[in-house]
């Protein structure tokens, strides 16, 4: 185990300025009981944040004490409202800030120093700090089968607050319990209005603003598949349409913007959701509405243009938001599709520039929206979805690009997204590891990220090993990812986007050829075996089990990929034992882990993806365990 006393401060996020004076000034010996003095409201805040880390005496206004919290402004160079200055010398700890927010951040930094060095001896340091982005947010997908339990949501808020995150969104399509629309969310274990009110109070107590989030235009297939709502869709139930030239889809996806009943539905949803959140911001979604103009609004688009039809509906949704005294934001696809139309966006509409690869055009999006006089946030991805183990290289470069380009081109917010496409099957530590790095980028911008800080402050890992191990796990199939995308026009390979090779291969039928040779996949399987053998053991047994399943899941995918590149008899002989083992041992673990953090609704749908793999060879149909795969209670 590393002796953390001998290491420099490992802080998440990294501060703007840190002067480590241990060699010259030494250490502060902290008394067994710490008396706080200073500005009274800050004393109360310090007591709340440090109570788990120090034995505190009653608050006092005495002139001197081991810990002083006051309102003296930090140095002029760090004059923002969230700036703070923390000085630890051989006599005491002095923490100064302009505001409650700044004081909260400084106290979080002090708490991290105590976590690393212990409560009785702290290094003499000077830290002067302020964030790069005013809004540092996280968006969690709660609509792709996995709806978190309240306990997990509240715990997540606590963790994000410790990393100076100050904004949270829960991406919703159909998983809020809207009154009068029970057939849409029945069986999904949705969030209720009372739960949202509770979460909002908890967020505000921790310095986090909870924003309402409801996709109001596209991504509404979960609504439009029901007969009652199908008539509101752009696309008829059995019609086929082109999803941006990538794939042909069937059935309704977006609301028809020219149907007044569609706006009435949106208004009803927002009337129910918005009062549950005190914060002023509402994410109305409106992304990827590629079907608009391919169905019922075809004539309107032909006569007026697609951008005009789209913007008219968006403006109507914004008016609904505004009637609630709130401010709308949306996924700003239109900035790339129709930059000429940006001036027609509502003046108060915040543009969310999203992209999940290293080459995401954040700079161009920001420039276009800022030139049109619109506020813009950058929204990178955590690369945890469609991946099993994550995608380290893509995540790291994407998060950095968003911070660098957003800061350079006037973005006011940094919103890290954690999606759950195709059953939300990634385990929480894969997401948590990525969120730790995203929190660093949102506060520290382009400053170097120390993965050891993530190990310590995301996983309480005093060996500091898990961060580097997770990075290695996330790149276990990086070589295949680099060549597995759609080939370029000249036939040269292109990198796979928005998915890992491991995950993508499981989506391909056994008889359908895909990228990678038998040797390529054997190498991936061998790397996974080595990683599994040296999996770090963390203080949380749940984390250990989740990482174990991630290795099992990835190894199953790699073994399947390797074996299906043999002839049929050899493949059958090798794959049947693997399928049987996964059904008998690994899937019960998946169901158990799901119930630790997530509600039962959606589990059967998520398990259906594994069921498809288990039944693709036929002989396993006789296994009774297959019925248990679809039983959330099993």
PEDA-V666007 format. One line per field, one symbol per residue. phi: phi as a letter, one per 40 degrees, with the letter a starting at -180 (. if undefined). psi: psi as a letter, one per 20 degrees, with the letter a starting at -180 (. if undefined). A space follows every 10 residues. Layout:
phi->???
psi->???
This chain:
phi->.cccccccdb bbccccbbbc bdccbgbccc ccbbcbbhcd cccccccccc dcbbcbccca bdcaacbbba bcccddcbcc cbcabbbbbc babbbbacac cccdcccccc ccccdcbgcb abccabbbaa ccbcbbbbbb cbbbgcbccc dcccccddcc ccbgcbaabb cbbbbbcccg bcccbdgcfc cbcccccccc cccccbgbcc bcaacbacfb ccccccdcbd ccccbcdbcb accfgcacbb gcbbcccccd cccccdcccc ccccccbccc bbccggcfcc ccgbbccdcc cccbgccccc cccccccdcc dcccgbbcba ccdccccbcc cccccdcccc cbcbabbdcd cdccdccccc ccgbcbbcbc bcfccfagbg bccccccccc ccccccccbg ccbbbcbbcb dfgfcccddc ccdccccccc ccccgcddcb ccccdcccbf cccgcccccc ccccbcbccc dcbcccdcdc gccbccbgac cdccccccdd cccacgcdcd cccccccccc cccbcccbdc ccdccccdcd cccccccccc cccccccdcc cdcccdcccc ccccbccdcd cccdccbbcc dgcccccccc dcccccbgcc dcccccccdc bdcc
psi->pqnihiqrpo qorprgpooo kghgicqpop rhpppprbpg hhggghgghi hihqoprqqq jqhqrhppor jpqaqhhmjr hjqrpppoai hrpppqqhrh ggggghhhgg hhhhggirii oqqorpppqq qgphporppp okimgooqrh ghghhggggh hhjkpjppqo ppgjkpmppi khhgipiilr qrghhhgghg ggghhjkppp qqoopjfakk hhgiiphhih iiqhpqhjqq ronkjgqprp rqgqqoijoh hghhgggggh hhghiiphqi qpojdkqllh ipiichjggg hhhiqggggg hggghhghhg ghhjkrpqqq olhhhhgmhi jhiiqqhjpp pooqqjrhjp lggggggghh hjkqqqqpnr rikhqlhgjr nggggghggg gggghghhkj piqooppnrk qljliqqghg ggghhghhhg ghgicjqppo ihhgggihjk oiikhhghgh gggikhkhgh hijjrpqrhj iqqqqpqkqr hgghhiipqh ioqaqprghg hhgghhghgg ghhkpqprho hggghghghg ggghhggggg gghijrrggg gghhhghggg gghhgghhgg hghgihiqrh pigghghhhh hhhhjiighi hiphhhhhhj ohi.
